[in-house]
Amino acid sequence: MTQWLAQIGIGVVAGLAIGLFVGRSIPGALPRASDRSERWQREERERHSRDAILSALAHAARILFGAEGNDQVMPKALQVLGEAVGADRVYVFENHRDPETGELLASQRYEWCRPGIRALIDEPGMQGMSYDRLIPNWRDRFLAREPVVGLVEEMPPLERELLEPQEVLSILIVPVFLDGEFWGLIGFDDCSSRRHWEQAEINALRIAAGTIGGAIRSMRADEELRHLVSTDSLTGLSSRRAFLERGRAMFEEASRGSNGLALMIMDLDQFKAVNDQYGHPAGDEALVAFARICRGVLRDDDLIGRTGGEEFGVLLPDTGSEQAGRLAEKLREAVDSTPVQTSAGDLTLSVSIGAAVSTPGMQALNELFKRADDALYAAKRGGRNRIEVADQPE
């Protein structure tokens, strides 16, 4: 074997490797010199194109996997790939099911376009596209992990009807699989030339599809983890940690401006008795109902979080003492007048609320919490089911 390798030369072995990559077999007969030269030039072009794509893919992977779940970097990664491959438009579609019919649909999630190329992501036709109603044979190819590639002018009428209005001359679409499931697509449009995609490019972009899929999986996992950390699992409100983190940022913003930041601390009255009488499952249902009532009263910019067992906080930007008092009373009345249905029967809740507003002299959010907590204690001491607003310091 060693002597045979020496006889044919290492260049032929390299040619075999290139041939395997680009999906061609090597004929047994020796070609003519002119044929060898032409083939060598073609393989050199393909190798250069392949290496450029793989280098760009490594760059794109660094962008994606270093983004800590921020999917806003996806267009930048698509730009790196698009420029390396010479595409005019690169995009990612995600599959999903019609909630009523179960039909497989695809919606565009990300896009990069070369300057001067029309963006399509915001066009209505790019959302909820039906594989069955548009181009059924594409779905079959994608499920078989095969790409769609070619000149648009040579495609059947159905494909041309879809692609010609998008000014696409040549196209390559590669399926993306996550954990063995057909997740979506990554596509490359050439809108300026009738391009013939090389097999080396197709193979390299198949690798890119796998990398994009892995990055999306990682970003989704990060999103789920952040959601778990920042959201109270029972009520769906902000967790204590997320509430305090966002609260410090809101306090700093209010300190730089002239408008106040109001804080309400709310505590459900005698909630231990609810758990004792109706049971903890009913108590949990009551907490969920209370959160729902609060959402119905609060403004879009207000931040509400569960800060303890039956204690909740609300941060109200651009809010003074009088307005905070009115909103606190509106919340108290809504809770007091709304019967809560639980699996153990209907029950009635009441809430005590303490409110305070930031002042120019305050140095930290803790000071605002202390004033609101003192006001809550006064409301409890005054008989519960009432509100107290801390006096503004002279």
Secondary structure, 3 states (H helix, E strand, C coil): CHHHHHHHCHHHHHHHHHHHHHCCCCCCCCCCHHHHHHHHHHHHHHHHHHHHHHHHHHHHHHHHHCCCCCHHHHHHHHHHHHHHHCCCEEEEEEEEECCCCCCEEEEEEEEEECCCCCCCCCCHHHCCEECCCCCHHHHHHHHCCCCEEEEHHHCCHHHHHHHHHHCCCEEEEEEEEECCEEEEEEEEEECCCCCCCCHHHHHHHHHHHHHHHHHHHHHHHHHHHHHHHHECCCCCCECHHHHHHHHHHHHHHHHHCCCCEEEEEEEECCHHHHHHHHCHHHHHHHHHHHHHHHHHHCCCCCEEEECCCCEEEEEEECCCHHHHHHHHHHHHHHHHCCCEEECCEEECCCEEEEEEECCCCCCCHHHHHHHHHHHHHHHHHCCCCCEEECCCCC
